[in-house]
Amino acid sequence: MVKRLRTRKGASVETGISRRNFLIAGGITALSATRVLGANQTLRLGVIGAGGRMRGLLDAAERTGVPFEIAAVCDVYAPRCEEVKQRSRATDATVHHDFHALLDDKTLDAVIIATPDHWHVRIAEAALASGKDVYLEKPVTHTLEEGAVLLKAVRSCKQILQCGTQQRSWSHFRNAVSLIQGGALGRVTQVRTYWWQNYDVSWVPKPVDVAQLDWKQWLGGAKDQPFDLEKFSRWRWFWDFGGGAMTDLFSHWIDVVHWAMKANEPSMATMLGDKHVFTQWDCPDTIQAAFRYPGFDVVYEGMMSSSIDDGGLEFRGTEATLKLKRSGMSLWRESVKSNENPVLKEDSFIDGTVTHMRNFFDCVVSRQEPNAPVEAGIAAANAGHIGNLAYRKGGLTTWPVKGSGK
């Protein structure tokens, strides 16, 4: 595949990063995200949580070209287990109702966890303790307190844990971070993040055969409550199971901000949120939020009943602005005429989930640190939790919370 990168004739980045060097850097970062795995090593994987996100992860895994087999699958809803078994090379996979039984399989090299958020740390901790490497979907934690638990679990063992913030392995995101850290934008004092989705169009709950679902097991440590299709299908929007847009969508973008700006904890958060459309949810469907970091601010806006413009980030500096989406990036200079901007543009050529999964597989073999280490995943989740804390406290919070010791 050929990466498509365009610059205006005669334009320069003016930071010592020439177009040729930028192309070379792009090649280096892309290669570092897709190291070569031994051709004769077939990885045995366990799948825990076999819903829609897992389907996407397995699709990406198949596109890596890495030889693997799905050896075991666990889900509390039986039809989902059968769906995974029907995938190529998965027909002999063992099926489990309880994740502990899957983890007892000593032949598994690694597990992929894509359950609702409230199960993430509990399952990841058990998987690491059983000697399995882990790919853990984001957000890696459901509460602020769980961060210390997960960090200890990872750093007290020799296992690999890759957090599911795939931008860390996406070549144009890696190039964007290099530009920002190289000074191409001047001094960055504001980062705008946004994400709009339309659940009325993109995610309509499908009927569930309750007779094949262990609802009590799905609830886990959450309070007992009757089955509800909305909660089962759109669990992210209920505090018992998820954290709404702040831990789902925002966590992706704030991870990129932390990475690029080398700062991973806000000192203050304010959040205005409302339930204008999806009044049955706990979490707001419409959000404006702002976070103060050392020397710069981050803003986020989004809603769940309009998808025009999708999601992205804008790093605004004194010399240039970098606009970044999953589809690519562009750099706009303050000193260049509008009809000559952007001075640099790069289009995405592959879904970063593929290269991120490839990086995980490579690290399982090499035992190297993955692109998205546990500390980064915890910091991204924490920012979302802090935003939600501000919302639930009336719109504003400082961090650490005064008098809490946290």
Beta strands, then each sheet from edge to edge (+ up, - down):
strand 1: 5-7
strand 2: 43-48
strand 3: 68-74
strand 4: 94-96
strand 5: 110-113
strand 6: 133-136
strand 7: 161-163
strand 8: 188-196
strand 9: 268-274
strand 10: 286-293
strand 11: 296-303
strand 12: 311-317
strand 13: 320-325
strand 14: 328-333
strand 15: 344-347
strand 16: 396-398
sheet 1: 1+ 15- 14+ 13- 12+ 8- 11- 10+ 9- 16+
sheet 2: 4+ 3+ 2+ 5+ 6+ 7+
end
